[in-house]
Amino acid sequence: MNLEQAKALDRDAFHQHAGKLKIETRNFIGGEFVAARTGRTFSNVNPTTGEVQCEVARSGPEDIDAAVTAARTAFKSGVWSRMAPRRRMAILNKLATLIEENALEFALLDVLDMGKPISDMLKGDVPGSATTFRFFAETIDKINGDVTPTAHSELQMILREPLGVVGCIVPWNYPLKMAAWKIAPALAAGNTVVLKPAEQSPLSANVLARLFIEAGGPTGVLNVVHGMGEEVGKPLALHPDVDKIAFTGSVEVGKLMLVYAGQSNMKRVTTECGGKTPQIVMGDTPDLERAVQYAIDGIYANQGEVCNAGSRLLVDRKLHDAFVELFLKNSAKQFKPGDPLDPATTMGPLVTREQQERVLGYISIGKREGAKLVKGGGVPSGMERGCYVEPTLFTGVRNDMTIAREEIFGPVGAVLSFEHLDEAIAMANDSIYGLAASIWTKDLNTAMRASRDLQSGVVWVNCFDHGDMTQPWGGYKQSGSGRDKCLETMSQYTQTKSVWIHLG
């Protein structure tokens, strides 16, 4: 069912379609769905109900070997890397169309896997993933080599070539969208791929792999291996026949990716490792109501399970009370936990019971360290079966408190106060992270100073989370290295070769 048809469905229809889904849970290697070599599986749990909904292949190093061999064989054959550029473009554009035509299946699978509201999937993740493939498809015949100025007797050509086999390790908070961000540029550049989805959200990856073949993609070019990080992600990152790892996840695991690359073949590694995004609200904010609305969206959207969640709300002391009052009033109307298969729901459960307990643990730490809990803080009444956490807000937060420093990855906001711009920037930069930041002001000089001095890969002025596929996505400091989405990304999936010809 396509996007527009799916958007017209109601709660009962979504539940009916979810109950009829035929879920593929095996690995996809060499163009075929296959069980893990050991026959092992792990339970996939619906975070809304707490019930096991299927058993998924629990793979190991032997499955990674098989997938990498398939990918390497396909790459060496040239069936994809040497395919006529416009033919590769046509296949990736066809895949984008197939994503839209299968919107309902993708949306339902990610809802069942990690609790994302169905409306978010149909308005954001599914069309955004299709756009990602179209964007990178269009780069295929536009990334050129070069001929440099040389002496009359010499000719130098700089060729741009694919790397080879790329291992993509993606997180659970945007299962389809993050897979698209990694896979699309890797394939557009002519590489072959082994995708390791998060074990918490493995299901939509198999549909993507199946549709790649339906779109005309050759077998072995896109492979999917399911399993635990230590059992699958680590062997993929250590594999000597993998040329690059593209990773999104925690700082801890991102650092391990760099270690594994050094322990194996010095493969290239790009990482996106989260953030602790500050939203700075200056005293001259032109529209406080709008700033508050963006602040609410910035921390509670996607249940707060967002790398750039704007969880640090740095508010000018003069506006503090008015800001908090508006925040509490407006957020109560907009974000209420509910059934993620109901189109009216704006907040679903967290991805797992473990993540729920982790977020509740941070809330307890916030209270123990002296922050004032002014909203939420617990499990919504009547939703104890699921992994829900109420939208939560603390005030009276200091920058040295745990909830102001560590990435919670849940719907927990922290309000901090400041007196002047320099103090706000110093507080914002006092973090190991540097993925994104925002500032609200009507003063051009203030906006430009903040944009210059904030240590983050993205700075939004008088908005939050705006952007499109031209926007480089990645961070400073321990938020990682490399960029997603933009044209620059293609350089990270290719390498240059210099050909020097003596003409005599």
URPE-V661631 format. One line per field, one symbol per residue. ss: DSSP state (h for helix, s for strand, l for the rest). phi: phi as a letter, one per 20 degrees, with the letter a starting at -180 (. if undefined). psi: psi as a letter, one per 40 degrees, with the letter a starting at -180 (. if undefined). Layout:
ss: ???
phi: ???
psi: ???
//
This chain:
ss: llhhhhhlllhhhhhhhhhlllllllsssllsssllllllsssssllllllsssssslllhhhhhhhhhhhhhhhhhlllllllhhhhhhhhhhhhhhhhhlhhhhhhhhhhhhlllhhhhhhhhhhhhhhhhhhhhllllllllssslllllsssssssssllssssslllllhhhhhhhhhhhhhhlllsssssllllllhhhhhhhhhhhhlllllllsssllllhhhhhhhhhhlllllsssssllhhhhhhhhhhhhhllllssssslllllssssllllllhhhhhhhhhhhhhhhhhlllllllssssshhhhhhhhhhhhhhhhhhllslllllllllslllllhhhhhhhhhhhhhhhhlllssssllllllllllllllllssssllllllhhhhllllllsssssssllhhhhhhhhhllllllssssslllhhhhhhhhhhllllsssslllllllllllslllhhhssllsllhhhhhhhsssssssssll
phi: .egffffefdgffffffffdfdeedefccmncecfggenfcceddfffdmefdaddgdebgfffgffffffffffffmfdfdfggfffgffffffgfffffdgffgfffffffcnfggffffecffffffffffgfgfegdcedebcefcfgeccdddedcffpededddeefcgfffffgefgfffgfofdcdedffffbefffffffffffffofffnfcccceqfgfecfffffeffddebddccrffgfgffgffffffddlffccccdnabfededffegfbfgfffffffffddflmmecgdgeeddedggfdgffffffffffffeedcfaffeegefdbefffbfffgfffffffffgffeofeedbmocegfndffeeecfgcbddmedfefgfeddfelaecdcecdbdbgfffffffeebfeaebbbbdadefffffffffefebfccddlabmeqbfeefcrcelefocncdmefggffedccdcedddeen
psi: hidddddeiaddddddddeehhhheiihhfeihiiideeiiihhhhedeeiheihihgiadddddddddddddddddedddeihdddddddddddddddddfdddddddddddeehhddddddcdddddddddddddeedfehiaihihiideihhhhihiidbhhhhhiiedgddddddddddddddeeiiihhhiiddgeddddddddddddeeiiiedhihhiaidddddddddeheeheihhhhaiddddddddddddebffiihiihfaaghhhhhidfhdgddddddddddddeifeeghdfhgehghhhddedddddddddddddddhhiaheehdehehaiididdddddddddddddddeeihhehbeahhhefddafihihihiifhieeideedihdfighihhiiididdddddddegieifdiiiihiehdddddddddehgidhhhhfihfiiaeehhhiiibeeaiiiididddddeeiiihhhhhhe.
//
